[in-house]
């Protein structure tokens, strides 16, 4: 004869879902509405569109491999800032 198991009246607690760590904020992400950002050295400006275009080129050069968008973005910002100074 099979033993019956009593079900608990209390539902099991759901596991906590870890939150994502806060993303690094850049001048570009803070002013992502097509506005320009200063590179901080000589007052030259780099637009959001310029960074986006270069980051997209890096994405294409990597063979359209997803998952590296932040790396591409920071690399593009750095390249444009060093070019502007």
C-alpha positions as CSV (number, residue, x, y, z in Angstrom):
1,X,0.0,0.0,0.0
2,X,1.3,3.4,-1.0
3,X,1.9,6.0,1.7
4,X,0.2,9.3,1.1
5,X,2.2,12.5,1.5
6,X,0.6,15.5,3.2
7,X,0.9,18.7,1.2
8,X,2.0,21.7,3.2
9,X,-0.6,24.5,3.4
10,X,2.3,27.0,3.0
11,X,3.6,27.5,-0.5
12,X,7.3,27.2,-0.9
13,X,9.2,30.5,-1.1
14,X,10.3,31.7,-4.5
15,X,14.0,32.0,-5.0
16,X,15.2,35.6,-5.1
17,X,16.3,36.6,-8.6
18,X,19.6,38.4,-8.4
19,X,19.4,41.9,-10.0
20,X,21.9,43.0,-12.6
21,X,24.7,45.1,-11.5
22,X,24.4,48.7,-12.3
23,X,25.8,49.5,-15.8
24,X,28.7,51.8,-16.1
25,X,27.5,55.2,-17.2
26,X,29.4,57.0,-19.8
27,X,29.1,60.5,-21.2
28,X,27.7,58.9,-24.3
29,X,25.0,56.9,-22.5
30,X,24.1,60.0,-20.5
31,X,23.6,62.0,-23.6
32,X,22.4,59.3,-26.0
33,X,19.8,61.5,-27.7
34,X,22.1,62.4,-30.6
35,X,23.8,65.2,-28.7
36,X,27.5,65.7,-28.7
37,X,29.8,65.0,-25.9
38,X,33.1,66.7,-25.1
39,X,36.2,64.6,-24.9
40,X,37.3,66.7,-21.9
41,X,40.7,67.7,-23.3
42,X,40.4,70.4,-25.9
43,X,36.7,71.0,-26.1
44,X,36.2,68.9,-29.3
45,X,32.9,67.1,-29.5
46,X,32.0,63.5,-30.4
47,X,28.4,62.8,-31.4
48,X,26.4,59.8,-30.3
49,X,25.9,59.0,-34.0
50,X,29.7,58.9,-34.6
51,X,30.2,56.5,-31.7
52,X,27.3,54.3,-32.8
53,X,28.6,54.2,-36.4
54,X,32.1,53.1,-35.3
55,X,30.8,50.6,-32.7
56,X,28.7,49.1,-35.5
57,X,31.8,48.8,-37.7
58,X,33.6,46.9,-34.9
59,X,30.6,44.6,-34.6
60,X,30.7,43.9,-38.4
61,X,34.5,43.4,-38.3
62,X,34.0,40.8,-35.5
63,X,31.7,38.8,-37.8
64,X,28.4,40.0,-36.4
65,X,29.1,38.1,-33.1
66,X,26.5,39.3,-30.5
67,X,27.2,39.9,-26.8
68,X,30.0,42.4,-27.1
69,X,28.1,45.6,-27.7
70,X,29.4,47.4,-24.6
71,X,32.9,46.5,-25.5
72,X,32.4,47.8,-29.0
73,X,30.8,51.0,-27.6
74,X,33.7,51.8,-25.2
75,X,36.3,50.9,-27.8
76,X,34.6,53.3,-30.3
77,X,34.4,56.1,-27.7
78,X,38.1,55.6,-26.8
79,X,39.1,55.6,-30.5
80,X,37.2,58.7,-31.3
81,X,38.5,60.5,-28.2
82,X,42.1,59.7,-29.0
83,X,41.6,60.7,-32.7
84,X,40.0,64.1,-31.6
85,X,42.9,65.0,-29.2
